[in-house]
């Protein structure tokens, strides 16, 4: 087998896609499809385009929520927006209901069975991107994804 050098602006090789939810400067909910997220212990690391409205909103509010959708819901989001970001009107018109978090200043998407509430600890920027390091404040998981002892089944990951 021969490997060759290949240049890509973005190279995703299997990270699951998630829905980031946050409040903007006007306290309106916003949402973005992302697959630049990973967890290390109780920290969650997020990568975004530096000039995105999501990055601006998350830096302003200092919090966000990572919602893990099922495959069909993710397709709805991706197909309804060519740039993978949502404006407030689209967020409301798609009937995606949300609940305001009691822990942080971010909306939890009611339609997702897993929501991870995060508070920003620090951010690092270069010319094009921002890396946000956050502390996980709460994990909200649908009861139907838990065993009787409260442990996570992980079933939702198979549906992505």
PyMOL commands that set and color helices and strands:
alter all, ss='L'
color gray80, all
select helices_A, chain A and resi 53-61+71-79+88-93+143-145+155-158
alter helices_A, ss='H'
color red, helices_A
select strands_A, chain A and resi 18-23+29-34+37-40+43-49+63-68+85-86+98-100+107-109+114-125+129-141
alter strands_A, ss='S'
color yellow, strands_A
deselect
rebuild
show_as cartoon
